[in-house]
Amino acid sequence: MDSRDEFVEYRRTRSRHLRDKLVEAHLGVAYALARGFAGHGEELEDLRQVALLALFKSVERFDPDFGVSFSTFATPTIVGELKRHLRDHGWAVRPPRDVQDRSREVASLVETLTHELHRSPTVDEVAGRGEFECDDVVEAMEALSSCRRINSAVDETLPPGVGVVEGGLDRVEKRATLATLLQHLPARQREIVVLRFFEGQTQSQIAQRMGVSQMQISRLLRRSLHELRVAAAQAAAETRQHRSEASRPRVAAGERGGNHRRGSRVLAGAAAAG
C-alpha cells in the first residue's frame, strides 16, 4: 500500500495505528524543517517537538484528493508552527518573564491603538492605555524588536516561498480545513492558490505557466482569498447554528403528552365556566 492509499484508508477508518504509521513515515520532513530553524535561541529538541505536533495535525487534516503531495501540504503548517513558536519564545537575548509578558501586552495595545487612531501610537499613549510606566513600555518595545530580529533571521534562512502566507490565508485556515474550502473555488482559481501557497511558486512563475499577466494572477489571488473568507464565514456560521440546535433542551415525549393533557383540561374548564 503506497502513501496515498494509506491516507485514503486513514480518512475512511481514522485508525490510530495507521495515523501513527503515517506520522512516523514523514518524520524526516518535520525534523528537516526543524533543523532549518536551529541557531535562533531555541533548543533543537524543542523545535523537533513543535514540528512533530504540526506533523500530527497535518496527517489529521490531509485530504489525498486535494491534488498535492502530503509533504507539499504539510510544509506550510509545520513552518508556520515553528515560526509561531520562535515568535513567542525566541529572543536574541532572553529577557525576564515579566518583560516577555508585558511585551505581548504592549504589542496588542499598539495594534489596538493603531486601529483606533489610524496612526502609530506614542509611548505615552500606550503607557496610558495599559497603565504602564513609559520606561516599561520602552523596555517591552526593545524586547519586541529583539524578537522580530529573530523572526527576520529565520525568514532569511528559509528557501524562497517556504511557509510564505499572503494576506488573509492564515485567517482562512483558522476557520476551516483549507482543502474543504478550496472546493468552493473554480478549478482555475483553485490551481493558482495551490501553486502559490502550497508549491511556493511566485506570481510571475504562475503567470508564465498559465499564459497570463502577473496582474491577472494577483487579481485572481485576491478574489480567491475573498471567496475563501466568505466560505469560511459561512461554514463557521453553520457550525455555530448546529451547536446551538444541539444544545437546545429537548422535551421528552411523555412530558409533551402531559403538557398537552394539562392544556386540554385548562381549556375544557374555561369552556365549562363560559
N, C-alpha and C positions, 0 to 999 in steps of 0.2 A: 504493500500500500504506500503510494507516494504522499508527499506532504499535503498536497491539495486534497487528496482523498481523505486523509486523516482529519483535515479541518472540516470537510463536509460531514464526516462521521461525528465529529465533536459537536457541531452545531445541531445535529439530529439527536444525539444521546446526552450531551452535556456530561460525559463521563469524566470523573476526576482523574482516573488513571490515564486516559488519553490526553487530558489537559496537561498533566504533569509531564507526559512524554513529549508533547509539543513544546512546552517551555524549555525542557532540557535540550531538545534538538536545536533550539535557537539561542542558547546561552552565549554562543560566540558573538552574535550580533550585539547583544546587550553589553557584554564585557568589553568589546572593542570600542563601543561608543563611550563607555565609562572611562576607559584609558585616555580617550581624547580630551577629557575634562580634568585629568590629573594635573597637579602642579599649580593649582589655584587656591591653595589653603585648606583643602579637604582631603581626608584620608581616602586612598583608592578603595579600600574595603567599603567605606560608607557610600561612595559613588556606585560601586557594584551592586549594593543592596537597593539603592534607588533605581538603578537600571533594571534590576531583576523584577521589582514591583511593577514598573512600567511595562516590562515584557509580559508579565502575567495579565495585566489589563488588556494589552494588545491581543493576546491569544483569546481572551474572553470576547472581545469585540469584533474580531476579524471575520469578514464575510468572504469566502472563497470565490463568490460570484461577482465580487467587486471589480475585477478586471486588472488588479495589480498583484504582484507577489507579496507574500507576508512581510518580508524584510523591508520592502518599499513602504508598506502600510505602517509598520511598527516604528521605523526610524524617527519620524516626526514626534510621535508620542514619547519615545524614550529620551530624545534630545530635549523636548520640552520639559519633562520631569527633572532632568539633570540641571537644566538652566534655572528652573524654579528653585531647586534645592540650593544651588550656588547663590542665587539672588537672596534667599532667606538666610543662608548660613555662611556664605563665602565673604570674607573680608580680607583686604590687603594686610591690615593689622587689626586683629580681633579686639574690638572694644568691649568694655564690661557689659553684662547682660542688660542692665537698666538703660544703657545708651542704645543698644540694639533695639530694645522695645520702644524707646522714645523715637528712634529713627523711623520705625514703621508708622508710628502715630503721626509724626511730622509729615511724612510722605503723603499720608491720607489727607491731612489738613491742607497741605499745599494743593493737592488735586481738587479738593472741595472749594477752596477759596479761589483758585484759578477759574473754575467754572462759574462761580458767583460774580467775580469781579471782572471777568473777561480780560485778565492780565495776570502776570505772576505776582503773588503777594509779597509784601515786605516781611522782614524778620519780625518787626513789631506786630504786624497783623497776625502772623502765625502764632507768635507768643501770646497775644491777647486772646485768640480763639481757643488755644489749647491750655491757657493758664500756666504757661511756662515762663521761666526767665529767658531773656534774649540770649544769654550765653549758652543756655541749654539747647536752644533751637540751633544756634550756630554749630555747636558740638555735634548735634544729631545730623545736620546737613553735611558736615565734613565726613561723618561716618557713612552716610548715604553715597557721597561722592566716591569714597573708597570702594564701596560695594559695586558701584556702577563701573569702576575701572576694571574690576574683576570680570563683570559680565562682558565688557567690551573686549577684554583679552580673550575670553572664552570664544566669543563670536569670531575673532580673527583666527583661532586655531581650527575652526571647522571648515570642511570642504565647502565650496560655493553651493548655496541652495539647500544645504542640510539643515533641517529644523527651522527654516525661514517661514514665518507666518505673517501674511499680509492682513491689512485692516479687516477686522470682523470675523475672520475664520476661527480664531481661538474661541470667541464667544459662541459661535455656532456649535463647536464641538462640545462645549459645556452643556448645551441643551439636549442634545440627542446624538446618537451614533451617526457620524458623517456618511457612512456607507448607505444608511437608510435615507437620509435627507437628499443625497445625490440623485436618488431615483426621481425626484421632483423636477430635475433639470432635463432639458432636451439633450439628446445624445452628444451634439457638438459641444455644448457648454460643459457637459459632464467630462468630456475628454480633455478640455482645456484646463479644468480645475485639477484633474488627476495629474496632468503633465506639469502643472505649475507647483502644486502643493505636495504631491507625493513622489514625483520623479525629479523635482528640483530644477526643472528647466526654466530659463529666463523667458520673459515675454518675447524678446527678439527671436529666440530659438523656436518658440511655439509658432510665432507668426511665419517664420520661414518654412517650418514644417507644414503648416496649413495653407500656405499661399495667400496670406492676407497681411495687412499692415499691423505694426505693433500697436497703433492707436485702436484698431478694431479689437485686438486681443485684450487691451486694457479695458475697453468699454464692456466687452463680454464678461470679463472677470468681475467688474463692479456689479454688473447686472446679476451675475450668478450668485455673488455673495449676498446681494439684497434678497434674491429669491430664496436662498438657503436660510437667511434670518427669518423671513416670513414663514417658511415651512417649519422652522424650529419653534417659532412662537405659537403657531397653530398646534403643533404636537404637544407643547407644554400646556397649552390651554385645555386640550383634550385630556391630558393626563390628570390635571387638577380637577376637571369635571368628573372623571371616572373615580378618582379618590373620594371626592365629595359625595358621590352617589353611593359608593361602597361603605362610607362611614355613617350614612344616614340611618337612623334606627328603623328597624322593620317591625311591623305589628304582626304578632303571631295570629294564625288562622282562628284559634279559639277565642283570642281576645277580640278579633274583629267581629266574630259572631256574637260575643257577649255585648259589645258596644251596640251592634245593630239591634239586638233584642231589647236592651235598655232604652235605646232611642225609640223603638216601636211602642214600648209601654208608655213612655212620656207623651208621645203623640196621641195614643189612644186615650190617655187620661185627659188630655187637653180637649179632645173631641167630645168626650162624655160631659165634661164640665160645660162645654159650649151648648 
